[in-house]
């Protein structure tokens, strides 16, 4: 009943009964809104803006990167995998993209792909704190696939370089 009254009110006011289609979204405005939402800690809003911007410009590597990292932080691992797959397709030389793709795959769990992609990131020269996380994640994936001998190398490396920063290291 209410919708019929609203329709009558729109018609009586001379307004169209159906909304006009929205004008095409401006990529630059969406990208700015995504960055502002991300910087402001509004994760869901940022992911929505990135997704809209990427519909307009699917070759925007930075957008895939941020969408993937936001999805990872939100524990939406399957969706993060999709974003990182798109990112590494555009930027295959970026080691962090491969490592994050693999880290998200381990969470699904897709251990074989995780091992392959994390190793590729390490082979491309991954550095910084992400390198330690990659070694840890590859060790866990190797353990889950019963490749215990191969897991010894990353676990040994981590135990020598950062044992106190990795609580699960002893258990692994």
N, C-alpha and C positions, 0 to 999 in steps of 0.2 A: 504494500500500500504506500509506504513512504517513498519508494523509488518512483512510483507513478506520480506522486505529488511533486517530487523534485523535477521530473521530466516536464510536467505541466508548468512549473515555475520557470524553468529555463525557456520553454517555448513562449510563455507569456512575456518574458523579459526580452525576447528577441535574440536570445543566445542559442547557439547550435545545441541540439540534443546530445550530440557526441562531441567529445573533445577533438580539437584540431590535432593532427599529428604533430608531434614535437619536431622542431627543426633539427637537422642533423647536428649531432654533438661535435663540438670543437675539440680536436685532439689536444691542442695546447692547454686549453682550460681544464680538460679532464686530467692531464698529466700534472698540472699545478695542484689541482684539488687532491689528487692521489698523494703527492709529496707532502702537502700540508696535513692531510689526515694521518699519514704515516708518522710525520714528525710530531704530531699532536697525540700520538698513542691511540688513535681511533682505528684500530686494526681492521675491523669488518668494513668500515666505510672506505678505508684505503684500498682494500682488496676489491671492492666493488668498482671504485674509480679506475684502478689499474685494469680490471677486466674490460670495462667499457672502452678505455683508451686503446687496449690491445685489439679489440674488435675493429677499430678504425685503422690501426697501424700494427699488423701482426709481426712486422719485422723489427719492432722496437725492443732491442735486447735488454736495455736497462729496465723496461717495464716487466719483462719476464723474470729478470733477476729479483726485483723487489717483490713481485707477486709470489715467487717461489719462497723467498725468505719469510715473508709474512705468513704464508700458508704453513711453513715449517714451524714457526713460532706458535701458530694456532693449533698445532698438532694435526693438521689436515694433510697427512703425508701423501696420500694418493694424488691429491690435487697439486701438492708441491712437486711431485715427480713429473706431472704433466708440464708444469711451468719450467722446471729445470731441463726437461727434454727439449723444449722449445729453445731455451737459452743456449744449450750446448750445440744445438743444430746451427744457431746463428754465430756462436763464438766458441768453436771447438778447441781453441788454443788456451782458454781460460781454465786453469787447473781447479780453482775453487768451484766452478760450475759442476765439473765432473764429481768432485768430492761431495758436494751437497746433494747432487742427484743420488749418489750411492748411499749417503747417510739416510736419506728419506726412503730409499728402497729397502734398507735394512729394517726400518720401522714397519714395513707393510706386513709381513716380511718376504722379501724377494732376495734371498741371500746371494744367489749366484750373480745376479745383476749388480748387487751392492758391492761385492768383492771386485768385480770387473771395473766398475765405474770409479770406486774409490782408488783402486790401484792406478787407473789411468790418470786421475788427478795427482796422485803422488809422483807418478812418472813424469808428469809435465812440470814438476818443480814446486808443488804446493808448499807454502811456508806459513810462518806465524802460528798463532794458537789453533787455527783450523787444522794444521798438520798433525798436532797431537790428537785432536778429536778424530781425525781420519784414521790414524793408526789404531786408536782404541776401537772405533766402529768396525774396522776391517778385522781386527782380532776377534771381536764378538761374532761377526758373521762367519769367520773361519771355524770358531768353536761350534756354532750352531750346525755347521755342515760337517762336523766331525773331522775337520782338517787340523787336528791338534798340533801336529809338528809345524805346520805353516804358521799357526797362531803364536808360536814361541817367539819368533823374531819381533813382531810389533810389541808384544807384551814385555819382552826383555828391554827393548828400546825405551818404552815408557817407564819401566821400573827404574831405569838408570837416569832418566831426564826429568821426570815429574811425578814421582810416586805419591807425594803428599797432595797433589791437586786432583788426583783421580781416585775417589773412594772405592769404586768398583773394581779397581785394578787387581787387588789381592784376590777377590772372589773369582775373577776371570782366570 
